[in-house]
Each structure stands twice: as structure tokens, then as C-alpha cells.
């Protein structure tokens, strides 16, 4: 999946009000709460067949750190 497509998917699936970039700190988004975290887990599971743990969510800050956790090679 291209990074741009992933960014669009996150905005749509997480119901974000503003566009995001790789440097966006997810936890600083106005919409960020436990429900959005659960939705993020669902998006990653559906798109990449990967389960993020609570520890993963705790460690992820930026979109880039999420991409790194998923595996940057999946975004070529």
C-alpha cells in the first residue's frame, strides 16, 4: 500500500477532521481517545493482517512510528 493511500484510509476510518502526514502525532489529535485507538487496531488488522497490542499503541506516537511498527517494506 502506498503511504498516501494509507494516510487517506486513516483519515476516513478514524473519522478525522483534518488531513494527516507521516509526522502527525496521533495522540495529539483532537479526536484521539480509546475508541480511536481501537479503530486503529481494527484498520491495521484488516489491511495488514497484523494485531497491534496495547503496548504497541502505547509506543506509537506519529504516523511514521505506526508505519515502522507495521513494517516500512509494506509501504513501497
N, C-alpha and C positions, 0 to 999 in steps of 0.2 A: 504494500500500500504506500502510495506517495504521502509524504508528510503533510502537504497541503490538504489532501483528501481527509487525512486523519484529523487535522485541525477543524475542518468543516464538520466532520462527524461528531467530534466532541462538543462543538457549539450546539449542534442540533440535538444530540442525545441528552446532554446535560442541561438543556434549555437555558443556555447562557444568553445574556442580553447584548454582549459585546464580542467582537471578534477576538481571537487569541493568537498568540505566536508561540514559538518554541521557548521563549524566555518568560512567558507568563507564569507567575507563581499561582498555582491553582488554589492554594489555601488562602490567598489574599483576595480572591474573587468574592464579590458581594453575595453570590449565590452559594458559596461553599458551606456545606453542612454535612451531617452524617448521611442524609438521603442522597446528596450528590455524590458522596464517596461510594455509596452502594451502587449508584447508577454507573459510576466509572468502572467499578469492578465488573458489572454486567457487560459494559461495552467491550472491555478488554477480553473478557471470557468469550463473548460472541464472535468478535472479529479475529482474535488471535489464538483461541483455544488455550488460554492461559488463565490461571486463577491467581489473582492478587490477594495476599494475606493482609490482615490488619497491620502487621509490621511493615509490609510494602507500602501501604497507604500512608503510614506514619513517616516513612523515609522519603517519599516522593514529595517534591516541592514544585518544581517547574514542569512544564510540559516536556522539556528536554529530558529531565530525570525520569519521567514516565516512559518516554521513548527508549531511553537507555535500559530501563528495567525490562521492558518488553523484548528488546533486542534491536539495536540500531540497524542490523542487517535486514530486518523486515520492512524497512522504510526506504529502500533503494529505488 
